[in-house]
């Protein structure tokens, strides 16, 4: 963490590593974000699920071993598994042991006969997956989480997923579609300030875990729509000239200087498929307003 933070604060523009937004407090704040009136994403994806669950299960076919990336609470997954025709098994991949255990409890209670082989780990790294002989693998990756990775990392992940599932294997992926900044900016800068608290919590974590001395009162959250790159960008902006210390180093910030903490890529189907070069688009589903999409892709 210390190495990554020093690297980020020494680069131009300055950055802080996105993955550290999700400590216990950050995960709790993100859960609150998903219920905010301005944050349409979770609700909209759920409506696509409600309307098209059976179509998704049908597109995936039978005898499928479902692999889920970042399974979290796993509410959608249980419904998907129940809609699938005799799933061969289920592998949730989740970095948080506590979240993994909670989702496994729910699945095992509701579907006691299902073969479940969980992996506690980081799906952005190569992992050893359980053997799934005789069944087709489909990766389930909802929530537009791919949008937080950046183009290079998401391309690399999609390439790895294609290897994991192999020829004929699939990917059911949820993405947030390009839309007006009038909707996007409030979604990432809500009136109640929960997204601001989520972003600022990163500073508390770096103080606690990396020995930094950020004063969170001297920083502000900012959300910006980058039209050219089709992504929302979150920053922490220094409200005055100040110095921050970390691991024996001194970082000077001027008033108004912005440190980039997160990106949320927005997609068209074409831009998604340009990243997912090993896959072909089989089917996709959207909501009434075409705000979000679930796409089913297969390795040809
Ligand atoms: C998890 N991820 C898809 C969220 C997003 O919309 O990019 C994270 C988030 N950051 C601020 N609000 C939500």
Boltz pocket constraint, residues with backbone or C-beta under 6 A from the ligand:
constraints:
  - pocket:
      binder: B
      contacts: [[A, 33], [A, 41], [A, 143], [A, 144], [A, 145], [A, 146], [A, 147], [A, 148], [A, 187], [A, 188], [A, 195], [A, 198], [A, 262], [A, 263], [A, 264]]
      max_distance: 6.0
